[in-house]
Amino acid sequence: MFKVEKMCVGYDSQEEILHNITLDLDNHHPIGILGANGSGKSTLFLTLVGLLKPSKGKIIFGDKKLGYSKKELFRFRQKVGIVFQEPDQQIFYTIVEDDVAFALRNLGIAEEEIAKRLDVAFDLLDIQHLRKKTIQYLSYGQKKRVAIASVLVLETEWILLDEPTAGLDPAGRSHMIHIIKRLISEGKKVILSSHDMDLMYDICQYFYVLKEGNLILEGTKQQVFLEKNLLLDAKLEQPWLVKIHQQLGLPLYQDEAEFSKQVATGGKHYG
Ligand SMILES: Nc1ncnc2c1ncn2[C@@H]1O[C@H](COP(=O)(O)OP(=O)(O)OP(=O)(O)O)[C@@H](O)[C@H]1O
């Protein structure tokens, strides 16, 4: 069980950033947290992994209220991993493979097992060729993939990805989408945060929309993306596929692939 109940969060006691947030993260994977700049997505993620402590409310994980002792957080982080928006926030070592192995060595995992996990992660992220490189000289997109690798090797049940495509060029963005879809198909429970509406529509099944630290909308694709005015109010746009649906009266397709298939087969469901 992974739930959030009536949670308020601030960085200090003066200003509350998240207000009365309730989330049920167990159903409808993958989950998308939508919100404009400054709406509180990163703050929510920091709280979901126990780096920030709610001033009110609670997080429930596996039937228990999350505790904040070192021991409890250590155990929790074996289950829930986070990839920060800025890769530099989670890079500690100079050489890629040392950095990715860092947490595993801290956990006392055998070198043979570490080598195996690194290989799997490097293959998945297509960064085998970077393993001996100095991280400092990598491109932003390459650093992002290294940051994901360092979380993947922990083999957590959950992965939180904060703005995974921010700062990537179109090729980097497509590659990142491919990586996220692979993670999902391999059974990871993924929570994404982004204001990239097309990406979120394509990947996620259930959505929470934040506006100025308040949860203003939640639901499935149908329930969230047809709420044009609420989305605009949250400074978000409808995904292009939804705009087409509304402008042409087409059915709301699950994703681009379904849309293309319908168009190619003569759109038998139109009108
Ligand atoms: N370390 C901090 N100390 C104090 N306030 C902070 C801190 N980090 C973020 N904030 C404030 O919290 C609010 C929410 O910021 P947050 O980074 O969570 O939003 P976001 O939705 O992730 O934005 P973005 O899309 O720009 O990354 C903002 O008003 C921001 O100024």
The ligand as an SDF file (V2000), in Angstrom:
LIG
                    3D

 31 33  0  0  0  0  0  0  0  0999 V2000
   14.2720   24.4580   -1.1010 N   0  0  0  0  0  0  0  0  0  0  0  0
   13.2050   25.2600   -1.1040 C   0  0  0  0  0  0  0  0  0  0  0  0
   13.0020   26.1640   -0.1070 N   0  0  0  0  0  0  0  0  0  0  0  0
   11.9160   26.9690   -0.1030 C   0  0  0  0  0  0  0  0  0  0  0  0
   10.9690   26.9610   -1.0650 N   0  0  0  0  0  0  0  0  0  0  0  0
   11.1130   26.0870   -2.0820 C   0  0  0  0  0  0  0  0  0  0  0  0
   12.2420   25.1860   -2.1610 C   0  0  0  0  0  0  0  0  0  0  0  0
   12.1020   24.4440   -3.2790 N   0  0  0  0  0  0  0  0  0  0  0  0
   10.9550   24.8440   -3.8720 C   0  0  0  0  0  0  0  0  0  0  0  0
   10.3690   25.8280   -3.1510 N   0  0  0  0  0  0  0  0  0  0  0  0
    9.1030   26.5050   -3.4790 C   0  0  0  0  0  0  0  0  0  0  0  0
    8.0590   25.5380   -3.5040 O   0  0  0  0  0  0  0  0  0  0  0  0
    7.1200   25.8490   -4.5280 C   0  0  0  0  0  0  0  0  0  0  0  0
    6.9140   24.6080   -5.3840 C   0  0  0  0  0  0  0  0  0  0  0  0
    8.1480   24.3350   -6.0580 O   0  0  0  0  0  0  0  0  0  0  0  0
    8.4210   22.9460   -6.7610 P   0  0  0  0  0  0  0  0  0  0  0  0
    9.8560   22.9470   -7.1830 O   0  0  0  0  0  0  0  0  0  0  0  0
    7.9430   21.8710   -5.8810 O   0  0  0  0  0  0  0  0  0  0  0  0
    7.4580   23.0440   -8.0280 O   0  0  0  0  0  0  0  0  0  0  0  0
    7.4730   22.2190   -9.3800 P   0  0  0  0  0  0  0  0  0  0  0  0
    6.0410   21.9980   -9.7260 O   0  0  0  0  0  0  0  0  0  0  0  0
    8.3400   21.0260   -9.2620 O   0  0  0  0  0  0  0  0  0  0  0  0
    8.0960   23.2720  -10.3820 O   0  0  0  0  0  0  0  0  0  0  0  0
    8.9780   23.0490  -11.7300 P   0  0  0  0  0  0  0  0  0  0  0  0
    8.0280   22.5140  -12.7660 O   0  0  0  0  0  0  0  0  0  0  0  0
    9.4360   24.4230  -12.0520 O   0  0  0  0  0  0  0  0  0  0  0  0
   10.0860   22.1030  -11.3980 O   0  0  0  0  0  0  0  0  0  0  0  0
    7.6690   27.0430   -5.2850 C   0  0  0  0  0  0  0  0  0  0  0  0
    7.0060   28.1870   -4.8370 O   0  0  0  0  0  0  0  0  0  0  0  0
    9.1270   27.0860   -4.8890 C   0  0  0  0  0  0  0  0  0  0  0  0
    9.6130   28.4010   -4.8620 O   0  0  0  0  0  0  0  0  0  0  0  0
  1  2  1  0
  2  3  1  0
  2  7  2  0
  3  4  2  0
  4  5  1  0
  5  6  2  0
  6  7  1  0
  6 10  1  0
  7  8  1  0
  8  9  2  0
  9 10  1  0
 10 11  1  0
 11 12  1  0
 11 30  1  0
 12 13  1  0
 13 14  1  0
 13 28  1  0
 14 15  1  0
 15 16  1  0
 16 17  2  0
 16 18  1  0
 16 19  1  0
 19 20  1  0
 20 21  2  0
 20 22  1  0
 20 23  1  0
 23 24  1  0
 24 25  2  0
 24 26  1  0
 24 27  1  0
 28 29  1  0
 28 30  1  0
 30 31  1  0
M  END
$$$$
